[in-house]
């Protein structure tokens, strides 16, 4: 049997400890790399989510005023909204926006007509410039831009009652109401409640505030 060598035993233990120590450092380095990458991903995700949330809150279309055109049959057959950017909003492109209309006949989602013409049959809303120095309409890109948004409502055939219209966008009678929700490309929403005056008999051929 070989004699016990205290120095050699110490050397072997030292090497094993060093190997274990180096392995621990490598594992810690890999773990740190994973944590750093994960933290970076989460930070970017949080930043993107924050930007999206800000746009959804701030990029709204505001309605400054609204009127309804009254037909000879004492029905509101067109809604006109004067719109503008909300405070803090960026560019709002109505080409990519939708309007949710909820009336007495149910709900209808309207898209923008490329020619800017409102069409009740096609389910499209129209736009026109009221104040637009750089001719950007249907894009609201300045605080002083003013754009008119039109929604056409379908009237009954001559001599028929308004209840014969099955279109969700049927004309409104006196005293009726409707909900109009503007949804921009970023997902922000602005809701306007239309309230038609009780009597329209004195307003035929004119416009009434709604």
C-alpha positions as CSV (number, residue, x, y, z in Angstrom):
1,X,0.0,0.0,0.0
2,X,1.3,3.5,-1.0
3,X,1.9,5.9,1.8
4,X,-0.7,8.6,2.4
5,X,0.3,11.8,0.5
6,X,-1.4,14.8,2.0
7,X,-0.1,17.2,-0.6
8,X,-1.3,15.1,-3.6
9,X,-4.8,14.8,-2.0
10,X,-5.0,18.5,-1.6
11,X,-4.1,19.1,-5.3
12,X,-6.8,16.7,-6.5
13,X,-9.5,18.3,-4.3
14,X,-8.4,21.8,-5.5
15,X,-8.8,20.9,-9.2
16,X,-12.2,19.4,-8.7
17,X,-13.3,22.5,-6.8
18,X,-11.9,24.7,-9.6
19,X,-13.8,22.7,-12.2
20,X,-17.1,22.9,-10.2
21,X,-16.5,26.7,-9.7
22,X,-15.9,27.3,-13.4
23,X,-19.1,25.2,-14.3
24,X,-21.1,27.3,-11.8
25,X,-19.8,30.5,-13.5
26,X,-20.8,29.2,-16.9
27,X,-24.2,28.3,-15.7
28,X,-24.6,31.7,-14.1
29,X,-23.5,33.4,-17.2
30,X,-26.0,31.5,-19.4
31,X,-28.7,32.2,-16.9
32,X,-27.8,35.9,-16.8
33,X,-27.9,36.0,-20.6
34,X,-31.4,34.5,-20.7
35,X,-32.6,36.9,-18.0
36,X,-31.2,39.9,-19.9
37,X,-32.8,38.7,-23.2
38,X,-36.1,38.1,-21.4
39,X,-36.0,41.5,-19.7
40,X,-35.3,43.2,-23.1
41,X,-38.2,41.4,-24.7
42,X,-40.6,42.3,-21.9
43,X,-39.4,45.9,-22.0
44,X,-40.0,46.2,-25.8
45,X,-43.4,44.4,-25.4
46,X,-44.4,46.8,-22.6
47,X,-43.3,49.8,-24.6
48,X,-45.3,48.6,-27.7
49,X,-48.4,48.0,-25.5
50,X,-48.0,51.4,-23.9
51,X,-47.9,53.1,-27.3
52,X,-51.0,51.1,-28.5
53,X,-52.9,52.0,-25.3
54,X,-52.0,55.7,-25.7
55,X,-53.2,55.8,-29.3
56,X,-56.4,54.1,-28.4
57,X,-57.1,56.7,-25.7
58,X,-55.8,59.8,-27.5
59,X,-56.4,59.3,-31.2
60,X,-60.1,60.0,-31.1
61,X,-62.5,61.8,-33.5
62,X,-64.4,64.5,-31.6
63,X,-67.8,65.6,-32.8
64,X,-68.1,69.4,-32.5
65,X,-71.7,69.5,-33.7
66,X,-74.3,67.4,-35.5
67,X,-77.4,68.1,-37.6
68,X,-80.0,66.1,-39.4
69,X,-81.6,66.9,-42.7
70,X,-85.4,66.7,-42.7
71,X,-87.2,65.4,-45.8
72,X,-90.6,66.5,-47.0
73,X,-92.0,63.4,-45.3
74,X,-90.8,64.8,-41.9
75,X,-88.1,62.2,-41.5
76,X,-84.4,62.7,-40.9
77,X,-82.7,61.2,-43.9
78,X,-79.1,62.4,-43.5
79,X,-76.9,62.9,-40.5
80,X,-74.0,65.3,-40.7
81,X,-71.3,65.5,-38.1
82,X,-68.6,68.3,-37.8
83,X,-65.5,66.4,-36.6
84,X,-62.0,67.3,-35.4
85,X,-59.0,65.7,-33.7
86,X,-59.1,65.2,-30.0
87,X,-56.4,66.9,-27.9
88,X,-53.1,65.0,-28.2
89,X,-54.2,63.0,-31.2
90,X,-52.0,62.2,-34.2
91,X,-53.1,61.8,-37.8
92,X,-56.6,60.2,-38.1
93,X,-57.3,58.6,-41.5
94,X,-61.0,58.1,-42.0
95,X,-60.3,55.7,-44.9
96,X,-59.3,53.1,-42.3
97,X,-62.0,54.1,-39.8
98,X,-65.4,52.6,-39.3
99,X,-68.6,53.9,-37.9
100,X,-71.0,51.7,-35.8
101,X,-74.6,52.9,-36.2
102,X,-77.2,51.6,-33.8
103,X,-80.7,52.7,-34.6
104,X,-84.3,51.6,-34.2
105,X,-83.7,48.8,-36.8
106,X,-80.5,47.4,-35.3
107,X,-76.8,47.8,-35.7
108,X,-74.8,48.5,-38.9
109,X,-71.0,49.0,-39.4
110,X,-70.2,51.6,-42.0
111,X,-67.0,51.9,-44.0
112,X,-65.7,55.0,-45.8
113,X,-66.7,55.5,-49.4
114,X,-63.6,56.2,-51.6
115,X,-65.5,59.1,-53.3
116,X,-66.6,60.6,-50.0
117,X,-70.3,59.9,-50.7
118,X,-72.7,58.5,-48.1
119,X,-74.7,55.6,-49.3
120,X,-77.3,53.9,-47.1
121,X,-77.8,50.9,-49.4
122,X,-74.0,50.2,-49.5
123,X,-73.5,50.9,-45.8
124,X,-70.9,53.6,-46.4
125,X,-70.3,57.0,-44.8
126,X,-69.0,60.0,-46.7
127,X,-66.6,62.8,-45.8
128,X,-66.0,66.4,-47.0
129,X,-63.7,69.2,-46.0
130,X,-65.0,72.1,-43.9
131,X,-61.6,73.5,-43.1
132,X,-58.5,71.9,-44.5
133,X,-55.6,74.1,-45.5
134,X,-53.4,71.3,-46.8
135,X,-56.1,69.3,-48.6
136,X,-55.6,66.2,-46.5
137,X,-59.2,65.2,-46.0
138,X,-60.2,62.5,-45.3
139,X,-57.2,62.6,-43.0
140,X,-57.3,64.8,-40.0
141,X,-53.7,65.9,-39.5
142,X,-54.0,69.4,-37.9
143,X,-55.7,70.8,-34.8
144,X,-57.7,73.2,-36.9
145,X,-58.9,70.7,-39.5
146,X,-62.7,70.3,-39.6
147,X,-64.3,67.5,-41.5
148,X,-67.9,66.7,-42.1
149,X,-69.0,63.1,-41.9
150,X,-72.3,62.2,-43.5
151,X,-74.5,59.1,-42.9
152,X,-77.3,58.6,-45.3
153,X,-80.5,57.0,-44.0
154,X,-83.0,55.2,-46.1
155,X,-86.6,56.5,-46.5
156,X,-89.6,54.3,-47.3
157,X,-91.1,54.2,-50.8
158,X,-93.5,57.0,-51.6
159,X,-96.7,56.4,-49.6
160,X,-95.3,53.7,-47.4
161,X,-94.8,53.8,-43.7
162,X,-91.3,54.1,-42.3
163,X,-91.6,50.7,-40.6
164,X,-91.5,49.1,-44.1
165,X,-87.8,49.9,-44.4
166,X,-85.8,46.8,-43.3
167,X,-82.4,48.5,-43.7
168,X,-80.6,49.2,-40.3
169,X,-80.0,52.6,-41.7
170,X,-83.6,53.6,-41.9
171,X,-84.7,57.3,-41.6
172,X,-85.5,58.6,-38.2
173,X,-88.8,59.9,-37.0
174,X,-89.3,62.7,-34.6
175,X,-88.5,61.7,-31.0
176,X,-86.3,58.7,-32.1
177,X,-82.6,58.3,-31.2
178,X,-79.5,56.5,-32.4
179,X,-76.0,55.8,-31.3
180,X,-73.1,56.6,-33.6
181,X,-69.7,55.3,-32.6
182,X,-66.6,56.5,-34.5
183,X,-63.8,53.8,-34.4
184,X,-60.4,55.0,-35.8
185,X,-57.6,52.8,-37.2
186,X,-55.9,52.6,-33.8
187,X,-59.0,51.3,-32.2
188,X,-60.0,54.4,-30.3
189,X,-63.7,55.1,-30.0
190,X,-65.9,58.1,-29.7
191,X,-69.7,57.8,-29.1
192,X,-72.3,60.3,-30.0
193,X,-76.0,60.0,-29.2
194,X,-78.3,61.4,-31.8
195,X,-81.6,62.7,-30.5
196,X,-84.2,63.8,-33.0
197,X,-86.6,66.6,-31.9
198,X,-90.1,65.4,-31.2
199,X,-91.7,67.5,-34.0
200,X,-90.2,67.9,-37.4
201,X,-93.2,69.4,-39.1
202,X,-91.8,72.9,-39.1
203,X,-88.3,71.8,-40.3
204,X,-89.0,70.1,-43.6
205,X,-86.4,70.9,-46.2
206,X,-84.1,72.2,-43.5
207,X,-81.7,70.9,-40.9
208,X,-82.2,70.4,-37.2
209,X,-79.7,70.0,-34.4
210,X,-79.5,66.4,-33.2
